[in-house]
Amino acid sequence: MNKPKSVAYRIEGCKNTILDGNKSYGADVGFEITNSPDTVLVNNLHYSAETVRLITEAERAIQINTEEIKIKLGDDKFYEIVSILNEIKSNQSSTPLQLMERLYSAGANTLTFWPIIQQLLNSI
């Protein structure tokens, strides 16, 4: 038996609806729209439960390995990695490939938490 999917925003039976600037975290489906002609979605952000889990795991890995990261890469690269992770959380202006390239250039691929970051990027 399939488990019902959670939905962050359900729009049903509406006309001329605009959803702008909404954020949802942890639902299986961000937006479900039925029988709603002329519905427009603009600048909305949705992260699935799996993506939220991976972001949390990446944050923990960075916290646990802060000293190692700073020793191996320096303070500037550490703060760049934290900044990239915060960008992943706050918006989707960069593609996963662009974020991966930025993390790669910051040296994250040499660290013990790289598999966690890679899973996160693959999920968005």
C-alpha positions in Angstrom: 0.0 0.0 0.0 1.4 3.4 -1.0 1.8 6.0 1.7 -0.2 9.2 1.0 2.1 12.1 0.0 2.2 15.2 2.0 1.5 18.5 0.1 2.7 21.9 1.2 0.3 24.0 -0.9 -2.9 22.5 -2.3 -4.9 24.8 -4.7 -8.2 23.4 -5.8 -11.2 25.1 -7.5 -9.6 28.6 -7.7 -9.4 31.0 -10.6 -6.7 33.6 -11.4 -4.5 32.7 -8.4 -1.0 33.9 -8.0 1.4 32.2 -5.6 4.5 34.3 -5.2 7.4 34.0 -2.8 6.2 30.9 -0.8 8.7 28.5 0.9 8.0 25.0 2.0 10.3 22.5 3.7 9.7 18.8 4.3 6.6 18.0 2.3 6.7 15.3 -0.4 5.0 17.6 -2.9 5.4 21.4 -3.0 2.4 22.4 -5.0 -0.7 20.5 -6.0 -3.0 22.4 -8.3 -6.3 21.0 -9.6 -9.3 22.6 -11.3 -7.7 26.0 -11.0 -7.4 27.8 -14.3 -5.0 30.7 -14.7 -2.9 29.7 -11.6 0.6 31.3 -11.7 3.5 30.3 -9.5 6.4 32.7 -9.2 9.5 32.7 -7.1 8.4 29.8 -4.9 10.8 27.4 -3.2 10.2 23.8 -2.1 12.5 21.3 -0.5 11.4 17.7 0.0 11.9 15.9 3.3 14.9 14.1 1.8 16.6 17.4 0.8 15.9 18.9 4.3 17.5 15.8 5.8 20.6 16.1 3.6 21.0 19.8 4.3 20.9 19.1 8.0 23.4 16.3 7.6 25.7 18.5 5.6 25.4 21.2 8.3 26.3 18.7 11.0 29.3 17.4 9.0 30.6 21.0 8.6 30.2 21.6 12.3 31.9 18.4 13.3 34.7 19.0 10.8 35.2 22.7 11.3 38.7 22.5 12.6 39.8 20.0 9.9 38.3 22.2 7.2 40.0 25.3 8.5 43.4 23.5 8.8 43.2 21.9 5.4 41.6 24.8 3.5 41.9 27.9 5.5 39.3 30.2 7.0 38.3 31.8 3.7 37.4 28.5 2.0 35.6 27.3 5.2 33.4 30.4 5.1 32.9 30.0 1.3 31.6 26.4 1.9 29.3 27.6 4.7 28.1 30.4 2.3 27.4 27.9 -0.5 25.4 25.7 1.9 23.4 28.7 3.0 22.7 29.6 -0.6 21.4 26.1 -1.2 19.0 26.6 1.8 17.8 30.0 0.8 17.2 29.9 -2.9 17.6 28.0 -6.1 19.2 30.7 -8.2 22.2 28.5 -8.9 21.8 25.1 -10.6 23.1 22.0 -8.7 26.0 21.9 -11.3 27.0 25.5 -10.5 26.9 24.8 -6.8 28.9 21.6 -7.2 31.5 23.5 -9.2 31.7 26.2 -6.5 32.1 23.5 -3.8 34.7 21.7 -5.9 36.7 24.9 -6.4 36.4 25.6 -2.6 38.1 22.2 -2.0 35.2 20.5 -0.5 35.8 17.3 -2.6 39.0 16.6 -0.5 37.1 16.5 2.8 35.5 13.7 4.7 32.0 15.2 4.3 32.1 15.4 0.5 29.8 12.4 0.0 27.1 14.1 2.1 27.4 17.3 0.0 27.3 15.3 -3.2 24.1 13.6 -2.1 22.6 17.0 -1.3 23.5 18.4 -4.7 22.1 15.4 -6.5 18.8 15.7 -4.7 18.1 19.3 -5.8 
